[in-house]
Amino acid sequence: MKGIFENKIVFVTGSTRGIGLHIAKKFSLNGAKVFLNGRDQKFFKSAIEFIPDAQIIKGDLTNPATLKKVTDELKERVKNIDILVCNLGSGSSVKPGDENNDEWKRMFELNFFSAVNIIDLLKSELIKRSGSILCISSICGNKVIDGAPLTYSCSKAALNAYVKCSANLFGEKGIRINAIAPGNILFEGSSWDKKIKQNKKLTDNILKNKVPLSRFGNPEEIADLACFLSSPKAAFVTGSIWDIDGGQSF
């Protein structure tokens, strides 16, 4: 797929580290002009070292005022947007049964509205280019996963429903929209990285008993699928949620 995104503009939210950063890197390696997004300055330097040709637009996408500034800045820097990857999100929340109103709101802002709102602000740009939207969800939005925060699972389930329900509307405007639902993905600083350091035996047992392939996934595997779904090779794919979890959600 080398060069398949030549002259394409790609904006990846929540992308100065982790899965989002690796997705952006894969697009860059395939010729795209990549824009990163994050709110924590401490990750900016390492992100640019990882993708030297990338540009960063700083801003918290859960804040409506900041979100508008981010999209306005993106539009000022480029004439068109071809691909939007909504990666911002987090599974860090309270234990099941400990939810409160504020936490429900926080998790929906982070995992659902951060995607829906930026799509709304950029859809006119994407229509001009018959663009593609990709949301990074979770298998927690498709299946009950033991121990997963309810706030996270429900917000990702809402995101999955949005992708499916909006596909027809976007399709009429020439835009494709899909989602990837990762399972257990391991990278430096991830929740699983922390769990391994705390109790490696327990995580090994989880993989053995819950995941048919008996291993973690890695960000590069998510990035490969992201590029496929955003490419002409997937031109007839829309409204789909793609599990990538080693068989855990079967």
C-alpha positions, -999 to 999 in steps of 0.1 A, spaced: 0 0 0 30 23 -2 21 57 -16 -16 49 -17 -24 80 4 -1 103 -16 -14 139 -14 -41 130 11 -47 150 42 -53 129 73 -63 142 108 -60 118 137 -74 129 170 -58 118 203 -27 109 184 5 121 202 10 86 217 -3 50 217 -26 36 190 -34 70 175 3 78 170 9 45 153 -21 49 130 -8 84 120 27 69 114 13 43 90 -6 69 70 26 90 68 46 60 56 20 56 28 23 91 16 -2 111 36 2 145 51 -6 139 87 -20 162 114 -17 150 150 -38 162 179 -33 161 217 -36 183 247 -5 173 267 26 192 256 49 166 272 42 141 244 46 165 214 84 162 211 84 124 210 55 124 186 73 146 161 104 125 164 83 94 156 67 111 126 90 139 115 67 151 87 37 154 109 21 186 123 4 189 156 -27 209 165 -30 212 202 -64 211 219 -88 193 242 -116 180 219 -139 174 249 -141 212 253 -165 227 227 -146 261 226 -113 244 221 -127 219 196 -138 248 174 -104 264 176 -88 231 166 -110 226 135 -106 263 125 -68 259 127 -69 227 107 -90 244 80 -65 274 79 -36 251 74 -51 229 46 -76 234 18 -91 199 21 -95 170 45 -96 135 31 -96 112 61 -107 118 97 -97 92 123 -115 97 156 -91 80 180 -95 101 212 -109 80 241 -100 62 273 -112 32 293 -100 46 326 -130 50 348 -146 38 380 -153 2 388 -187 -12 378 -213 -1 404 -194 30 414 -207 53 386 -221 87 392 -236 114 370 -203 133 366 -184 102 356 -211 92 330 -208 127 315 -170 126 314 -168 93 297 -194 101 271 -176 134 264 -144 115 260 -155 84 241 -186 95 222 -190 133 218 -154 139 210 -159 119 178 -195 130 170 -187 167 175 -156 169 154 -173 149 126 -200 174 126 -175 203 123 -155 187 96 -181 169 75 -185 197 50 -147 194 43 -150 157 40 -179 159 16 -158 180 -8 -133 151 -11 -157 122 -8 -137 114 23 -136 86 49 -143 86 86 -128 60 109 -137 57 146 -116 38 171 -140 20 194 -136 -11 216 -149 -47 218 -164 -34 251 -190 -17 229 -200 -50 213 -198 -75 241 -199 -76 279 -163 -78 291 -158 -88 327 -146 -60 348 -148 -33 321 -162 0 333 -199 4 325 -192 40 315 -166 30 290 -187 1 275 -218 22 272 -200 51 256 -183 29 231 -216 11 224 -231 45 216 -202 52 192 -207 19 174 -244 27 170 -236 61 157 -213 46 130 -240 21 119 -269 46 120 -251 74 102 -236 53 74 -267 58 52 -268 96 57 -230 100 50 -232 76 21 -256 98 3 -230 126 6 -202 103 -7 -185 97 27 -177 63 42 -177 57 79 -165 27 98 -151 17 132 -124 -5 146 -131 -23 179 -97 -34 194 -93 -59 221 -63 -61 244 -36 -39 228 -2 -36 244 22 -6 241 44 13 264 23 32 289 -9 14 281 -33 0 307 -21 -35 299 16 -24 302 7 -12 338 -12 -44 346 17 -66 334 41 -47 357 16 -52 386 8 -88 381 22 -106 350 9 -140 360 -27 -127 361 -24 -111 327 -9 -143 313 -39 -162 326 -63 -137 311 -47 -141 276 -47 -179 280 -83 -182 291 -100 -153 273 -81 -148 240 -80 -177 215 -47 -164 200 -33 -162 235 -15 -129 230 -19 -91 230 -24 -72 199 -1 -43 190 -7 -8 177 8 -16 143 -19 -42 137 -46 -16 144 -28 8 121 -27 -17 92 -65 -22 95 -71 16 98 -52 22 65 -71 -6 47 -105 7 58 -95 43 48 -81 32 14 -97 26 -20 -93 -11 -14 -123 -7 10 -143 15 -12 -174 -7 -8 -171 -8 30 -192 15 53 -212 13 85 -191 -16 97 -175 -23 131 -143 -44 127 -132 -64 157 -95 -70 161 -91 -88 193 -75 -122 188 -109 -139 189 -118 -127 223 -153 -115 214 -164 -146 195 
